[in-house]
Amino acid sequence: MSLLTTNYLTPTGREEAWRFTPLKRLGGLHDGSATIGNRQSLILKEAVAGVKFERISRELSPSPVESDDVVIQRVREGATNVATLTIAPNTEVAEPIFLARAVHGLDTAELSRVRIELSAHSHATIIMENTGDAFIAEDIEFVLAPGSNLTFVSLQEWSSKSTHLAKHHAIVDRDASFKSITVTVGGSLVRLLPSVEFVGQGASCELLGVYFATEGQFFEHRMFVDHAVPNAKSRVNYKGALAGQGAHTVWIGDVFIRAAAEGTDTYELNRNLLLSDGARADSVPNLEIETGEIVGAGHASTTGRFDDEQLFYLMSRGIELSDARRLVVRGFFNEIVTEIGNCDIQDRLMNRIDDELAKAGS
């Protein structure tokens, strides 16, 4: 076990990137005071043809894209190896590839680096199941070669005391497609930074997500999509619900359309549903555009309470108030949860949301 002592610029909470985050709840991951263990929890649940999973020494793994996030910098300094998953060229993996956590713990922090590489014209769905007790900072990098297609499902079903900070960065080349589905329904504090960097024309991405925060939970999701090349397309759609005193969510959506990115087509949307008093949802969509030669660019954000008309309609047909609320919440999330494409996981997530809703008394 060790402490990270490199003198990075420690956040104070006044910085834009940290102004919403409760720094005192990070356990020292941001200031270097966290005690680091040697836990390497990520495993491939089952071997799959055409898929290689191995741990590579940090010195032998390709250098990641630079990051100005202090936690990610500490991960890259402290993680001694990189869990690497590679899909062979022209390989279409029919069934989902499952990654999971084999060991858990809250006594020390885990620093995890992951690299997922899709070779040219390969296709796969990867589901990462994050469950149990965790105190973890993680850096995940996706490299999509020309013509490849990846759906990445990240499930944050942590226990109530877990802390999880992570960056998910996708580098998407010509005619490649990246789809991310992020679900956050567990943990004490979860802060995720999904980002996409287009490096080839004809590339596309979808960043989808749902989150449900209850009493005392803090969930933060910060998107960044970098349109640096012409003729790329992006869509962002996140939905959140909150119930209980002190439930707090933050969604930041940043899309940057550079001067060279003519023909860009982008739209980002965030919707939040407040189910009780004492909950707070912050939502900040941003667009920065350096060229007028685009197909389209827009954003929208809404935060509100239950639709009384929906509740009245259901109750007028004999449905109890608690069941009516549950059905409204399920309908709210259904659009994105069904994108996962795995009925067992979809049912499990909806059942957990039902349980959390019942505990919150909403």
N, C-alpha and C positions, 0 to 999 in steps of 0.2 A: 504494500500500500504506500502511496506517496501523495504529496501535495504538489499542485501545479504552481510554480513560483515565477514564471516568466512575467515580466512587467508590461502586460498589455494595458491599454487605456481602459480602465474599469468604468462601466456605465454608472451614472449617478441618478438616472431617472429623468433628467432634463433633456436628454437626447430624443430626437423624433422617434428613433427606432425602439426606444425603451420607455417612452413616456406613459404607457398604459400598464406596463409589466410591474407587478409587486416584487421588487428585487429582493426583499427580505425573505421571500418564500422560495428562492432559487437554491438554497442550501450551499451557497458559495461557488456554484458553477460559473458565475459571471466574474467573480473577483479573485478566483484562484485559491480560495480557502477550503474548498471541498476536498475531502480525503478520497483518493482514487484507488479503487480495487483493481484486481486483474480479471474481472468477470468478462467473459466473451459469450454472451447469451444466445446470439442468433444462430439458428441451425436451419438446414434444408430438411423438411420433414420426410420426404421420400425422394429417392433418386429418379431422375427423368431423363429419357434418351435425348441426346442433343443439348443437354444442360450440364454445365460444369460449375460446381460450387467448391471453392477452396479459400483458404486464408493465405494471403500473400504479405510478405514483409513490407513495411511502409517504404523502405528504401527501393524496393523492386516494383512497386505499384506506380502507375502514371501519376504525375502531379495533378491535383484537383484544381479546378478554377478558383481563383483568389476570392476570398470572402472577407468582408469587413466586420462580420459578426464576431464578437469577442469569444463567445462560447464555442463557436465552430473553430476558431483559431486555437483554442485550448484543446479541443478534440484532436486536431491535426498534430499538435505537439505531443500529446500524451498517448494516443493510440499507437501501439507498436505494429499492428498489422491491419490489413484491409480484407474484410469478407467480400469476396468477388464472385459474382454469378455471371456466367457467360453463355449466351445462346449462339449456337453455331450458325454459319451462313445458310440461307435458304431453308431454315428449319421452322416449321409451323407446329408449335406445341398445342395439341388439341385441348388438354385438360389444364386447369390452373396449377401453377407452381406455388407451393405453400412454404413460406418462411415463418418460423415461430421462435419463441423465447424458451430455452431449455432450463435456464437457471435464473433465479430472482434474488432480490435483496434490497434492503433500504439502508443498511449500515454503511456502505461505501458507494461511491458513484462509479458508474460504468461509462467509459468513453468508447464509442463505437463508430467505426468507419465502414461504409458499405459502398461497393461499386457494382453497378448492374450494366452489362454491356450487351446490346443486341447487334449482332453482325448484320451485314447487308441482306435485306429481304427476308429477315426472320420475323416471326409473329409469336407473341406470348402474352399470357395474363399471369401476373404475380400477385399473390395475396400475402401480406405481412400481418400476422396476428400478434398484437402486443397485449398480453394479459399478465395478471399477477402483480406482485410488488416490484416496483422499479424506481431507481434513481439514476437517470440516464441522460446523457447528451450524445447526439448522434448526427453524423454527416453522411447523407446518402447522395450519390451522384449517379445519374443515368446517362449513358452514352448511346444514342440511337443512330446507327449507320444509315446510309441512304436506302429508302424503300422499306425500312423496318417499321414494326407496329407493336407498341407495348401498352397494355392496360395494367396499371399499378394500383392495387387496393390496399390502403393502409388503415388498419383497424385499431384504434386506441380504446381498448376495453380494460384499462388498468384498474387496479384496486384503488380504494378511496384515498390512500396515503401517497400514491405515486407522483413523481415529478419527472416530466419528459420534455426535453428541449431538442429540436431537430431541424435540420435544413434538408430539403429535398430539391436537388437541382438537376434539371434535365437539359441536355444538350441535344438538339433535334436537327438532324441533317436533312438533305434534300429529299422531298417526297416521303419523309418519315412522319409517323403519327404517334403522339403520346397522349394517353388518357389517364388522368389521376383521379381516384375516388378516395377521399379522406373522410373517415368517420371517427368522431371523438365523442365518446359517451362515458369515459371513466378517467380517473386520476384526480389528484388535488390541484395540480397545475400542469397544463400542457401548452407549450408554445411551439408552433410549427411554422416553418418558412418555406412554402412551396414556390419554386421559381423555374422559369423556362427561358432558355436562350436558343433562338433560332439561328442556325448557321448555314442553312441551305434553302433555296427557293422551293415552294410547293409543300413546305412542312406545315403541320397543324398540331394543335394541342387543345385538350379539354381539361380544365381543372374543376372538379366537382367535389362538393363536400357537404356533410351534415354534422351538427354538433348539438348536444343537449346538456346544458349545465344546470345543476341543482345547488342546493344551499352550500355556500362557501367555495364552490369550484370556480377556477379561473381558466378559461380556454382562450388562446390567442392564435389566430391564423393570419399570416401576412403573405399575400401573393406578390410576385413580381414577374411580369412577362416582358421580355426584351425583344421587340421586333427590330432586328438589326439588318434584315435582308428583305428583298422584295417578295411579294406574293405569298405571304404566310397568313395563317388563320388561327385565331385563338378565341376560346369561349371559357368564361369563368362563371360558375353558378354555385353559390354556397347558401345553405339554409341553416338557421339556428333557432333553438327554442330554449327558454330559460324559466326556471321555477324555483322559488325559495329565496330566503334572505341571503344577500351577499353573493348570489350567483352573478358572475360577470363574464361576458364574452367580448372579444375584440376581433373585428375583421377589417383588414386593410387590403385594398386591391390597387396595385400600381401597374399600369401598362405604359410602356415607353415605346413610342413609334419614332424611330430615328429617321434622319433625312433621306437615307438610302432605301428606306422600307416602303417604296411605292407599291400600291396594290394590296396593302394590309387590310384585313377584315377582322375586327375584334369587338367583343362586347363582354361586359362583366356585370354580374348581378349578385346582390346579397339581400336576403330577406330574413328578418328576425321576428319571432313570436314570443311575446312576454306573457307568461301564464300566471304570474302572481306579482304582488307588490314586493319591493325590496330587491328586484333583479335589475341588472343594467346591461344593455347591449350597445357597444360603440361600433359604428360602421363608417368607414371612410374610403369611398372609391376615388381613384385618381387616374387621370389621363394626361400624358405629356406627348404632344404631337409636333414633329418637326417638318412634316411634309403634308401638303393638301391633296396629294395624288393618292388617295386611298379609296377602298371600296366602302368602308364604313367603320365608325368607331363610336362606342357609346357605353354608358354605364348607368346603373340604377341601384338604389338602396332604400329599403323600407323597414320600419320597425313599428309593430303595433300589437294590440291584444286580440283575443279571440274575436272572430266574426260572430256577433250576436245573432245575425240572421241564420247562419249555419247551425248554431246551437239550437235556436228556436225550431228550425225545420226538423232536426233530429228528435228533439224532445216532444214535438207535436205528434210524432209517430210512436210514442211510448218508450223511447230510449231514455234511461236515467242520465242525469247531468254528468256524472263521472264517466260513464261510457261514451256519452256524446263528446266530451272533451278528448277522450282517448282516440276516438275515431277521427276527430279534426286534426289532431297531432299526427296520427298515422298518415292521413291524406296529405298533410303538409310535407312530410318527409318522403313520401312514396316515390315521387318523380325521380329522386336521386338514388335512393336505396335500391330500387329495381335495376339500376344501371350496373350493379355489382354482378348480376347474372348468375348468382348461386343461391338457390332457394333456402338451403339450410342456414347460410350466413344471414340472409335477409330476414328470415324468421327469428333467428337468435337476436339480431339487433333490435328488431321491432319489439320483441318480448322484453328486452332489457329496458328499452325506452318506456314501455308500459309500466315496468316495475319502478323505475325512477319517478315516473309521473305519479304513481300511487303513493310512494314514500313522501313526495313533496306535498301530497294532499291537494293536487290541482285537478 
